[in-house]
Amino acid sequence: MKNIILYINLIIVTIIGFSSCSKQNATQDRTAAEIINNPSYTAMSFGGYRHLTRDTVPSVTDLKEDVRILSAMGIKLIRLYDTQLGQTPNLLQAISELKQEDKSLELYVMLGAWIEAENSRTDSVNHHKENIIGNTAEIEKAVEYTNKYPDIVKCISVGNEAMVHWAASYNVTQDVILKWVKYLQALKQEDKLPKDVWITSSDNFASWGGGDGSYHTDLLLELYKSVDFISVHTYPFHDTFYNPSYWYVPEEEANLDAIVQIDRAMERAVAYTKMQYMSVVNYMHSIGINKPVVIGETGWASLDGAYSPSADASADISINIQKIINKEQTMYGLNGSKAADEYKEKLYYDRLREWTAKDSITCFYFEIFDEPWKDAKHPSGTENHFGLIDINGHAKYALWNLVDDGTFKGLKRNGKAISKSFNGNRESLMKTVLPPPLITTKE
């Protein structure tokens, strides 16, 4: 009798243990509906390219380094931009292998299918036709990877700033994006894609109806009806040059300390971001739609046209700000809007994370790592310096606290431990920081 009781108890314990294990594993396979606009799932835009060209594809080993860094930071959702280049399959493989090694690892992906016009980036670009061969291949790969890694890929974005008019070298008309969104939605209904994968398009706030009325079309309404959520881009950093209505030191602040001037300007920059985000939400509601709206991209560059002290953290950094700029004109540096530096990047990053977490808005911050291929001919150009960690493994000012906390202990990138930019010398960093231009007259 005792043996029977012991046997029954063993079965009960086994069942309970199996149930607990199943529940634990289930928490590592959330649906998009559970992830999007969930403040527990911090998001980041990802590019792992480490060289001057994307022809040099990061290996699975390289990308495992990056995944470990992201995971240590608490990032659980990342966004990719294309499917045909070698990084995407390598990254998905890296995540999958690491998940097998560590059942607690939780990292999901929004795949990006790059969409462009016929003859993009040539003098004969045709915005009324799409690059049907390239676009079809992008979508087919997105479907393939989603089906291969359904526990990792939770969303697919059709296009990246593909509809906005100022993307003059490649933009397409709204009907192209709508066609591919409907195609993917149909595959879900036919059980050729997981039914719980969410489909969107990632585009400028204006493309989603938040600005220029020329975008307010029946096609846009149909696109709103067809996507599962809306992914909005907003860049107050760029508008410090293109639309600097908020980016100046007003006369009444002229005598304030420079740091106070900067702080107030960054408050206005964050308010500008909120305004563009809400312009899309308000437009969506005005056309009778109510779906989740995320920030698909926003960020702040840390450098424009200046010597980067983080390139040699061991150097004695005693900088005369007048001597560090390149001869070429800079839009966001010393002889431009003065927006680009690590101090302002930190202010923007911290305030964006605070706001979006509080309001339960997924924010794919752009981006985790610097990518030197983006403007290979101009190493100090802003496009190469939106990352929170530079190419040499230096955590920029926004992440210094994580270095202090030991978040990156034992982690390396390119064989280098993650350390602070400017060798952790805040005084040296602050020598590169300038307030916005002073506005003395208003017309």
N, C-alpha and C positions, 0 to 999 in steps of 0.2 A: 504493500500500500504506500509506504514511504517513497519507494522508487517511482511509483506512478505520480505522486504529488510533486516530487522533484522534477520529473519529466514535464509535467504540465507547466510548472513554474518556469522551467527553462524555455519552453515554447513561448510563454507570455512575454518573458524578458526579451527574447529574440524578436518577437513581433513589434514590441515597443521600440526596441533599438532600431529595427529596420524602418519603422515609421518616422522616428526622429531623424534618422539619416536621410530619408527621402525628403522630409520637410527642409532639412538643411540644404540639400542639393537643389531643391526647388527654388530656394531663395536666390540661387545663382543663375536662374533662367527666367528673368522677368520679361513681360511683354512690353511693347512700346507704350501701351496705355498706362502701364504701371510706372514707366520710367520718365516719360515726357512731362515736364513741369512738376517733377518731384524733386524738392530741394535736397533730398538725400543722394541724388545722382548728378553730381557736379560734372559739367561737360567742358570739352576743350576741342579746338580745331587742331588737327595733327598733320604734320609733314615731317618725315624722318630723313629727308635727303641731306647729306652732309658735305656734298662737293659742289663744284661750280656748274655742274650739269646733271640733269636727271637721268642721263645715260648710265651713270654710276648708281646702281640700285642698292639701297641698304639691304643687307643680308638678313636672314631670319635671326641670326645671332645678334646683329646690330639692333634689330627691332625688339628683341627680348629685353635688351638694356633699356630701351625707351619705355616699354610696357611696365617694367619694374619701377621706373621713375614715376610714371603716371599713377600707378597703383599706390605707391608710397605717398603721393600727394592727395590721395582720396578721389582721384578722377575715375569715374565709372562709365563715362559715355564720351566717345570721340567721333569726330566728323572727318571723313575723307572726301577727296575731290574728283577722282577719276577711277576707272576700273581697268584700263588696258595697260597701264604702266606696271612695272614689276613690283612696286612697293605694296600695292593692295593685297595680292595673294600672299606675299611674304609676311605681311603684318597679320593677316587672318590666321595663317599657320602658326605664327609666333604666339598669338593669344591662345589659340587652341591647345598648343603644346604646354604652355604655362598653366592653363586651367586644369589640364590633366595632372600636372605635378602638384598644384596647389588648389584644392577644391574651394578654398575661400576667395580665390581671385574672381573679381567681378568687373568685367570691362566689356561694354557693348559698343556697337559701331553703327553710325549712320553712313552708309555708302553714298558716294557721289557719282552720278553718271554725267560726264562732261558733255554738254550739248552746244553745238556751234553751227554757224551758217555755212553755206557753200562757199568754198574758196576763202575761208577765214584767214586773216593775217596776210592777205595779199592785196594788191591794188584792185583786184577784180572781185572782192567780196560781194556776195549776193545775199542780202538780208531777207529776201523774199523766198529763198529756198534754203533747206538745211543740208548739212553734210550727211547725207543719208547713210553712207557706208560707215563713217566714223561713229555717228550717233547710234546706229543700230548695234554696232559692235559694243559700244559702251553699255547699252541697255541689256544686251544678251549676257555680258559678263556680270552685270549687277544681279541678274536673275540666277546665274550659275552660282555665284558666291553666296547669295542669300539662301539658296537651297542646300548648299554644301555646309554652311555654318549657321543654321537657324538659331542656335543658342547664342550666337554672337551678333549677327546682323539683325537689327530691329527696325531700321528705317532705311528708305532709299530716297535720295534727293535727285530730282530730274533737273539738271542744269545748275550752274553757279553764276549768278549775275548774268544770266543768258538773255533776259528780256529787257534789261535797263538800256535806255537809248545811248547812254554815254559809253557803253562797251562797244565802241564803233568798229572794232576789228573783227568781231565775231557774233554780235547779238542776233537773235532770231525773233520772229514774231510770236505772239502769244499762242497761236494755234499749234505751233510745233511742240511747245511744252505741254499743252493740253492733250495733244495726241498721245504722247508717251506716258503721261500720267494715267490716262484712261486705259492704255494698253496694259500697264502694270496692274491696275485695279481689276481688269478683266482676268488676268492670269490668277489673281487671288480667288476669284469666283470659280475658276476652272480647276482649282486645286493644283495649279502649277507654280504657285508661290504660297508661302504660309499666310493664312488668312489674317494673322495678327501683326504682320509687318505693316508699318505705316509709310505712306507715300506723301512726298511734298516736293516743292521746288524752293531752292534757296536763292533769294534775290533781294535787291535793294528795296528799301521801304517804299520808294516811289513806284516801283514795279507792282507792288501789292496795293496800290491805290492810295497810299498815304501822302502823296504829293501832287505832282502834275496831273491835271484832269485828263490828259491825253491817254492815260492808261485805263481810264474808267470805261471799259467796254463790256459788251455782252460776253466776249471770250473770257475776260477776267472773272466775271461773275460765274461762268461755267467752271473755270479753274478752281475758284473757291469751293464750289460744290463738289468737285472731284477729288481734291486732296484730303488727307486725313488731318493734317495740321499745316500751319503757315510758318515759314522760316524766313525771318526778316534780317537784313543787313543794315547796320547803322554805324557811321564812322565820323564822329565829331573831330577826330584827329585830322582827317583829310580836309574837313571844312574849316579848320583854322586858317587854311590858305584859300580855299574856294568860296567859302561863305562865312567869313569871320565876324558875323554879327554879334556873337557872344564872346569872341576871343580878342580881348583888349583890356587895357587897364584904364578905366574911366577916370576923368579928372578928379573926382572926389576920392579916389583911391591912390592918387599919384604919390602922396607922402607916406603911404603905409610901407611897412617892411616888405621886401621882395617876396618872402615866403608867404606872407599873408595875401599878397597880390596873386601869387600862383595858386594858392589854395582856393581863393574865390573864383578864379578863372576855371579851375577844374570842377568846382561845384556847378558852374554854368555849363560846362561840357557834359557832365552827367545829366543835368536837366535837359540838355539838347538831345541826348540819347533817349531819355524817357519820352520826350515829346515826339520823336520820330516813331518810336515803338507804339505809342498810344495813337498816333495818327492812323496806323494800320488797323489797330483794334477798333477804333471808332468807325473807320470806313467799312470794315467787315460787318459791324453791327448795323450800319446804315443800309446795307444791302440784304439784311435779314439772315446773316450767317453767324453762327457762334461755334467756333472751333478753337482748339489750343493754338496759341501764338508763341513761338520761341524766338530768341535772338540767335540767328544762324551764324552770325559773324559780327564781331566788333573787337577793337583792340587799339593799342597805342604804341607807336614806334619809339624806340629808345635812343635812336641816333639818326642824324642826317648830316653828312658832309663833314664829320669831325673825327679826329683821332680817337680811337676807342681804347680807354685805359684797360678795359677788361680783356683786351687781346694779349696783354702781358701783365698778369696779376702780380708778378714779382717785381715789376719796375717801380722805381721811385717816381711817383706821380706828382709832380709839381707843375701844374698846368697854367699857362697864360692863355685864357680863352681866345684871345685875338690871334693866336698862332696855330690853333688846332684845326681850323676849317680848311677844306680843300679850296682850290681856286675856282672851281665850278660853282655856279649859282645853286643855292639850296632853298627849297621851298619851306622847309620846316626847321631849319637850323638857325645859326646866328644871324644870317642876312635874309631870313625868311620869317615865319611866324613864331620861331623860337619854341615850338611845341615839343620837339623830340629830345627827350632825355629820360634817364631811368627813374628820376624822382617823380616826374609827372606820370610815367607809366605805372608806377606803384599806386599813386593816388587814384588813377582811373580804375586799375584792376581791383583794388580793395573796395572802392565804392560801388563798382558794378556787381561784385560778388555779394556785397551786403544787401543791395537793393533787390537783386534777382532772387536771392535765397529767401528774403523776407516776403516777397510777393509770389513765390513759387513759379518762377519763370526759368525755364532751361536757357542757359546762355553758353553757346559754344565760343568761348573766348578765343580770340585769334592772337597768338598761338603759343604752343608750348616751347618749340625750339626755333631758333633762327635758321633760315634756309638760304644759303649763299647763292643758289642758282637763280633766284628770282630777279636779281639785277647784277648778273655776273660781271658786267663791265664797270660797275660802280660799287665797289665793296662797301662803301660807307653810305650807300643809298638806303632810304627808309625801308623799302620792300624786303631787304635782307635782315631787318632788325626789329621785327614785331614779336619775336620770341621772348619768353620769360627766362630761358636758359640759352646762352650763346653757344657758338659752334665749338668752343674750347671747354665746354662743361662748366662755365661760370654761371651760377644763379644770379640773375639781376636783382636789383634792390627790392623788387616786389616779393622775392622769395628768400631774402636774407634770414627772415625769422625761421624758415623751415630748416635752413642750414644750422642755425643755432639750436634748434630743437632736436637735431639728429635725425630728421626725416630721411635724409639721403645717405645716412651712415652705411658704408659698405657697398654703395651703388657707384657705378662708373659709366662714363660714356666716352667712347673712343679711347679707352684705357686710362681715362683721367677721372679722378674723384670729383664729385660735384662740390665746388667751393664758391665763395662769394666773388662777384665782380669787384673791381677796384681794390682787390685784396682786402675787402671788408672795411676800407677806409672811407667813412662817410664824408669827411672833410674834403677829400679829393673828389668824390662824386659831386658834391655840391658846387664845386668850381665849374662844372659843366652845365649848371642849371641857371636859366635866365627867365625872368618874368615876360609875359606877352608884351607886345608893343603898347606904348602909351598913346591913347587917343586924346588929343587936346582940343580938337574942334569936331563938331558934328554938323553935317550938311543936311 
